[in-house]
Amino acid sequence: MKIIVTGGAGFIGSNIVDAYLERDHEVHIFDDLSTGQRVNLNAKATLHELDIADRKAAHCIEQLKPDILCHHAAQMDVRHSVADPTFDARVNILGFINLLEAAKNAGVKKVIFASSGGAVYGEQEIFPAPEDHVTRPASPYGVSKRAGELYLSYYHQAFGLPYIALRYANVYGPRQSAKGEAGVVAIFLSLLLDGKTPVINGDGRQTRDYVFVGDVVAANVAALDAPFVGEINIGTGVETDVVTIFQHLRQAIGGAIDAQHGPAKPGEQRRSVIDAHRAAEVLGWRATVPLAEGLQRTSAWYRGASGR
């Protein structure tokens, strides 16, 4: 198949590109390299250095006529979305509509969309949250991801464009950046390897559902051929608090640095965990990498990448 992966130079997108190429698909990457890294690019893929909100991106889709649009390009910084909701909407909503219009015109057979299992649900009432849980996004970023899902539903109803929206839990693993609104795993590892003291917000007992990037890649591979249309949670169904994550990482690198506790982040979600039973039913997918193993593998990658 011919596949476009937007954000294919980023953390999750580049890992997906590698997996698609390993299965002999023709892969085109759309990335403006504003946050993506050239070092993540697979030489077997074709890079189109484009802004997804630009007409050039739409024109490129209409020319390439891909079978699949796998959309991972995004403004992903929650704090930035709060500070500048207009920019967030330009990238995550208007940029996505630009691509969807082109996908419709080009006869794309399916859109795979990277959504968020934490941001779209907001404060949960059920733990873990199934896909029919009420959605109450607590940030412009979460609003934009939910809007993306709703636009997909519209394009499916109006034009017959199939889609799968993968609602990711907290993804971690090799190639995750420690800059910006990065995951706590990447931030802690970067600090520990630099011999610096990580700061845990509040008491550190806030929980998240941590899923290894390799498992997320497997979901994107399974989604290529799945006939299902709609939203699918991609997570482990297991809550892990920040203190436990830090302890795992310190053990993985063999360090003796203790974390410090800083003030709690105002409005930070206390608990977030998602139910992935639908993924098992419709994709044949389950998370297979245990947290301790995933953190070990991530730590080894960071150590190698930093030369330490």
C-alpha positions as CSV (number, residue, x, y, z in Angstrom):
1,M,0.0,0.0,0.0
2,K,0.9,3.6,-0.4
3,I,0.8,5.3,3.0
4,I,1.3,8.9,4.1
5,V,2.5,9.3,7.7
6,T,2.2,12.9,8.9
7,G,4.6,13.7,11.7
8,G,6.8,10.9,10.4
9,A,9.9,12.5,11.8
10,G,8.5,12.6,15.3
11,F,8.6,10.1,18.2
12,I,5.6,7.9,17.5
13,G,5.3,8.6,13.8
14,S,8.9,7.6,13.0
15,N,8.5,4.3,14.7
16,I,5.3,3.7,12.7
17,V,7.2,4.6,9.5
18,D,9.8,2.0,10.2
19,A,7.2,-0.7,10.8
20,Y,5.3,0.1,7.6
21,L,8.5,0.0,5.6
22,E,9.4,-3.4,7.2
23,R,6.1,-4.7,5.7
24,D,7.1,-3.4,2.2
25,H,4.6,-0.5,2.1
26,E,5.5,2.6,0.2
27,V,5.8,5.4,2.8
28,H,5.7,9.2,2.3
29,I,6.4,11.4,5.3
30,F,4.8,14.8,5.8
31,D,6.7,16.8,8.4
32,D,7.7,20.4,8.8
33,L,10.5,19.4,11.2
34,S,9.4,22.0,13.7
35,T,9.5,19.3,16.4
36,G,10.4,16.2,14.4
37,Q,14.1,15.2,14.1
38,R,16.0,14.4,10.9
39,V,17.8,11.7,12.8
40,N,14.5,9.8,13.1
41,L,13.9,9.7,9.3
42,N,14.0,6.4,7.6
43,A,16.0,6.7,4.3
44,K,13.6,4.3,2.6
45,A,10.7,6.8,3.1
46,T,10.1,9.9,1.0
47,L,10.1,13.1,3.0
48,H,7.9,16.0,2.0
49,E,8.8,19.0,4.2
50,L,5.4,20.5,4.5
51,D,3.1,22.4,6.9
52,I,-0.1,20.3,7.1
53,A,-2.2,23.5,7.2
54,D,-0.7,24.7,3.9
55,R,-2.4,24.1,0.5
56,K,0.8,22.5,-0.7
57,A,0.1,19.5,1.7
58,A,-3.4,19.1,0.3
59,H,-2.0,19.3,-3.3
60,C,0.6,16.6,-2.5
61,I,-2.1,14.2,-1.2
62,E,-4.2,14.8,-4.3
63,Q,-1.1,14.0,-6.5
64,L,0.1,11.0,-4.5
65,K,-3.4,9.4,-4.1
66,P,-2.4,7.3,-1.1
67,D,-4.3,4.3,0.2
68,I,-3.9,5.3,3.8
69,L,-3.4,8.6,5.6
70,C,-1.9,8.0,9.0
71,H,-2.1,11.3,10.9
72,H,0.3,12.0,13.7
73,A,1.4,15.5,13.0
74,A,0.1,17.8,15.8
75,Q,0.6,20.6,18.2
76,M,1.0,18.3,21.2
77,D,2.0,20.7,24.0
78,V,-1.0,20.9,26.4
79,R,0.5,24.0,28.1
80,H,1.1,25.7,24.8
81,S,-2.5,25.0,23.8
82,V,-3.7,26.8,26.9
83,A,-1.4,29.7,26.3
84,D,-2.2,30.0,22.5
85,P,-5.4,28.1,21.7
86,T,-5.6,29.8,18.2
87,F,-2.3,28.2,17.2
88,D,-3.4,24.8,18.6
89,A,-6.6,25.1,16.5
90,R,-4.7,26.1,13.4
91,V,-2.6,23.0,13.5
92,N,-4.8,20.4,15.1
93,I,-8.2,21.4,13.6
94,L,-7.7,23.5,10.5
95,G,-4.6,21.6,9.5
96,F,-6.5,18.3,9.8
97,I,-9.5,19.6,7.8
98,N,-7.0,20.6,5.1
99,L,-5.8,17.0,4.9
100,L,-9.3,15.5,5.1
101,E,-10.5,17.5,2.2
102,A,-7.6,16.3,0.2
103,A,-8.1,12.7,1.3
104,K,-11.7,12.9,0.2
105,N,-10.7,14.3,-3.2
106,A,-7.9,11.8,-3.6
107,G,-10.0,8.7,-2.9
108,V,-8.0,7.7,0.3
109,K,-9.3,4.4,1.5
110,K,-8.8,5.0,5.3
111,V,-7.6,7.6,7.8
112,I,-5.8,6.5,10.9
113,F,-5.9,9.3,13.5
114,A,-3.7,9.7,16.6
115,S,-6.1,10.9,19.3
116,S,-5.7,11.0,23.1
117,G,-7.2,8.7,25.7
118,G,-6.3,11.1,28.4
119,A,-7.1,14.5,26.9
120,V,-10.5,13.7,25.3
121,Y,-12.0,12.1,28.5
122,G,-10.8,14.8,31.0
123,E,-11.6,14.0,34.6
124,Q,-12.9,10.4,34.6
125,E,-15.9,8.9,36.3
126,I,-15.1,5.3,35.4
127,F,-11.7,3.6,35.8
128,P,-10.5,2.5,33.4
129,A,-12.5,4.6,30.9
130,P,-14.2,2.8,28.0
131,E,-14.7,4.5,24.6
132,D,-18.3,5.4,25.5
133,H,-17.1,7.4,28.5
134,V,-18.3,11.0,28.5
135,T,-15.8,13.3,26.9
136,R,-15.0,16.5,28.8
137,P,-11.6,17.8,27.5
138,A,-9.9,20.1,30.0
139,S,-7.6,21.8,27.6
140,P,-7.7,23.2,24.0
141,Y,-5.4,20.3,23.0
142,G,-8.0,17.8,24.2
143,V,-10.8,19.8,22.5
144,S,-8.8,19.7,19.2
145,K,-8.3,16.0,19.4
146,R,-12.0,15.4,20.1
147,A,-12.9,17.8,17.2
148,G,-10.7,15.7,14.9
149,E,-12.7,12.6,15.8
150,L,-15.9,14.4,15.1
151,Y,-14.7,15.7,11.8
152,L,-13.7,12.1,10.9
153,S,-17.3,10.9,11.8
154,Y,-18.7,13.7,9.5
155,Y,-16.4,12.7,6.6
156,H,-17.4,9.1,7.0
157,Q,-21.1,9.8,7.1
158,A,-21.0,12.4,4.3
159,F,-18.4,10.9,1.9
160,G,-17.9,7.3,3.0
161,L,-14.3,7.9,4.2
162,P,-13.4,5.1,6.7
163,Y,-11.4,5.9,9.7
164,I,-10.0,4.6,13.0
165,A,-9.2,7.1,15.8
166,L,-6.6,5.6,18.2
167,R,-7.0,7.1,21.6
168,Y,-3.5,6.7,23.0
169,A,-2.7,6.4,26.7
170,N,0.7,8.0,27.8
171,V,3.1,6.7,25.2
172,Y,6.8,6.3,26.1
173,G,9.8,4.7,24.6
174,P,12.8,5.3,22.3
175,R,13.0,8.6,20.4
176,Q,10.7,10.5,22.8
177,S,12.0,14.0,23.2
178,A,12.6,15.4,26.7
179,K,11.9,18.9,25.4
180,G,8.7,20.9,25.6
181,E,5.6,19.1,26.9
182,A,7.3,15.8,26.9
183,G,6.4,12.7,28.8
184,V,7.6,12.2,32.4
185,V,9.7,9.2,31.3
186,A,11.8,11.2,28.8
187,I,12.2,14.1,31.2
188,F,13.3,12.0,34.1
189,L,15.7,9.9,32.1
190,S,17.3,13.0,30.6
191,L,17.8,14.6,34.0
192,L,19.1,11.4,35.6
193,L,21.6,10.8,32.9
194,D,22.8,14.4,33.3
195,G,23.2,13.8,37.0
196,K,20.5,16.3,37.8
197,T,17.6,16.1,40.2
198,P,14.1,15.4,38.8
199,V,11.2,17.3,40.3
200,I,8.0,15.5,41.0
201,N,4.9,17.7,41.0
202,G,2.9,17.4,44.2
203,D,3.0,14.1,46.1
204,G,3.6,12.1,42.9
205,R,0.7,9.8,43.4
206,Q,-1.1,11.1,40.3
207,T,-1.6,8.1,38.0
208,R,-1.4,7.5,34.2
209,D,-1.7,4.6,31.9
210,Y,1.8,4.1,30.3
211,V,1.9,2.2,27.0
212,F,5.2,1.4,25.2
213,V,5.7,2.9,21.7
214,G,6.3,-0.6,20.2
215,D,2.8,-1.6,21.3
216,V,1.4,1.6,19.8
217,V,3.1,0.8,16.5
218,A,1.5,-2.6,16.5
219,A,-1.9,-1.0,16.8
220,N,-1.2,1.2,13.8
221,V,-0.2,-1.8,11.8
222,A,-3.3,-3.7,12.8
223,A,-5.5,-0.7,11.9
224,L,-4.4,-0.9,8.3
225,D,-6.6,-3.8,7.5
226,A,-9.2,-3.7,10.2
227,P,-12.8,-3.1,8.9
228,F,-13.8,-1.2,12.1
229,V,-14.8,2.5,12.0
230,G,-14.7,4.6,15.1
231,E,-12.6,5.2,18.2
232,I,-10.4,2.7,19.9
233,N,-8.5,3.0,23.2
234,I,-4.8,2.0,23.0
235,G,-3.5,1.5,26.6
236,T,-2.8,-1.1,29.2
237,G,-5.7,-0.6,31.7
238,V,-3.1,-0.3,34.5
239,E,-2.5,2.9,36.6
240,T,1.0,3.8,37.6
241,D,1.9,6.8,39.7
242,V,4.8,9.1,39.1
243,V,6.8,8.1,42.1
244,T,6.8,4.5,40.9
245,I,7.9,5.6,37.4
246,F,10.9,7.5,39.0
247,Q,11.9,4.5,41.1
248,H,11.9,2.2,38.0
249,L,14.0,4.6,36.0
250,R,16.5,5.2,38.8
251,Q,16.9,1.5,39.1
252,A,17.2,1.0,35.3
253,I,20.2,3.4,35.1
254,G,21.7,2.4,38.4
255,G,21.7,5.9,39.8
256,A,21.4,7.1,43.4
257,I,19.8,10.5,42.8
258,D,16.7,11.2,44.8
259,A,13.8,13.2,43.3
260,Q,12.6,16.4,44.9
261,H,8.9,17.2,45.3
262,G,7.7,20.6,44.0
263,P,4.3,22.2,44.0
264,A,1.4,20.4,42.4
265,K,0.4,21.6,38.9
266,P,-2.9,23.6,39.1
267,G,-5.7,21.6,37.4
268,E,-3.6,18.5,36.8
269,Q,-5.7,15.4,36.3
270,R,-5.3,13.1,39.3
271,R,-6.1,9.8,37.6
272,S,-6.1,8.6,34.0
273,V,-6.4,5.1,32.7
274,I,-8.2,3.6,29.7
275,D,-10.0,0.3,28.9
276,A,-8.6,-1.4,25.8
277,H,-11.0,-4.3,25.5
278,R,-12.3,-2.9,22.2
279,A,-8.8,-3.0,20.7
280,A,-8.6,-6.7,21.5
281,E,-12.0,-7.3,19.9
282,V,-11.6,-5.4,16.7
283,L,-7.8,-5.2,16.1
284,G,-6.7,-8.3,17.9
285,W,-4.4,-6.0,19.8
286,R,-3.2,-6.1,23.4
287,A,-0.3,-4.3,25.1
288,T,2.5,-6.9,25.3
289,V,5.4,-5.0,26.9
290,P,5.3,-4.8,30.7
291,L,6.1,-1.5,32.2
292,A,9.4,-2.5,33.8
293,E,10.7,-4.0,30.6
294,G,9.6,-1.0,28.5
295,L,11.3,1.4,30.9
296,Q,14.5,-0.8,30.8
297,R,14.5,-0.7,27.0
298,T,13.8,3.1,26.9
299,S,16.6,3.7,29.4
300,A,19.0,1.6,27.3
301,W,18.1,3.7,24.2
302,Y,18.6,7.0,26.0
303,R,21.9,5.9,27.4
304,G,23.1,4.9,23.9
305,A,21.7,8.0,22.3
306,S,23.5,10.2,24.9
307,G,26.7,8.2,24.8
308,R,26.5,7.6,28.5
